[in-house]
Amino acid sequence: MPVNYHGEKLEVALNPNSLIDILRHCRGEVASLSLIDGYNPFILTDGDKPTALENASPFFVIMPMRL
C-alpha cells in the first residue's frame, strides 16, 4: 500500500486485522490516518482531508497496542 507520510518517524503497534477490516469499509481509494504519537488513539478517515472530521464519513478511532 503506498503511503504519503509527513513528519517525524513514528513506531506504532496495532492489530493488522483491525486495520484491514476498517479499510474494507472505506469507499474511496484514499484513507487518511491522523496521529500524534505511537501511544495515543488515532483516527482513520475515508478521504484525503484528515482535519475535516465533520465532513468525513465514516471515521474510525483506532487504539494502538503497547509492546
C-alpha positions as CSV (number, residue, x, y, z in Angstrom):
1,M,0.0,0.0,0.0
2,P,1.6,3.3,-1.0
3,V,1.8,5.8,1.9
4,N,2.4,9.6,1.8
5,Y,3.9,10.5,5.2
6,H,4.8,13.9,6.6
7,G,6.5,14.5,9.9
8,E,8.9,12.7,12.3
9,K,9.4,8.9,12.1
10,L,7.0,7.1,14.4
11,E,6.6,3.5,15.5
12,V,3.1,2.3,16.1
13,A,1.9,-1.3,17.0
14,L,-1.6,-2.3,16.1
15,N,-3.6,-5.3,15.2
16,P,-3.3,-5.5,11.4
17,N,-6.7,-7.3,11.1
18,S,-8.4,-4.4,12.7
19,L,-6.9,-2.0,10.2
20,I,-7.8,-4.3,7.2
21,D,-11.4,-4.5,8.5
22,I,-11.6,-0.7,8.6
23,L,-10.1,-0.3,5.2
24,R,-12.7,-2.6,3.7
25,H,-15.4,-0.2,4.8
26,C,-13.7,2.8,3.1
27,R,-15.4,3.7,-0.2
28,G,-12.6,5.7,-1.9
29,E,-9.1,5.0,-3.0
30,V,-7.6,7.3,-0.3
31,A,-7.7,7.0,3.5
32,S,-6.1,9.4,5.9
33,L,-4.5,8.5,9.3
34,S,-4.2,11.2,11.9
35,L,-2.0,10.5,14.9
36,I,0.1,12.3,17.5
37,D,2.4,9.6,18.6
38,G,2.5,5.8,18.9
39,Y,0.8,5.6,22.2
40,N,-2.4,7.6,21.8
41,P,-5.5,6.7,19.8
42,F,-5.5,7.8,16.2
43,I,-8.2,8.5,13.6
44,L,-8.7,7.0,10.2
45,T,-10.9,8.9,7.8
46,D,-12.3,7.8,4.4
47,G,-10.8,10.5,2.2
48,D,-7.7,12.7,1.9
49,K,-8.7,15.5,4.3
50,P,-7.7,14.4,7.8
51,T,-8.6,17.7,9.5
52,A,-12.1,17.9,8.2
53,L,-13.7,15.4,10.5
54,E,-17.1,16.9,10.3
55,N,-17.1,16.3,6.6
56,A,-15.6,12.9,6.7
57,S,-17.9,9.9,6.6
58,P,-17.1,7.5,8.1
59,F,-14.2,7.9,10.6
60,F,-12.7,5.4,12.9
61,V,-10.8,5.6,16.2
62,I,-8.0,3.0,16.5
63,M,-6.2,2.2,19.7
64,P,-2.6,1.2,19.3
65,M,-1.1,-1.7,21.3
66,R,1.6,-1.1,23.8
67,L,4.6,-3.5,23.4
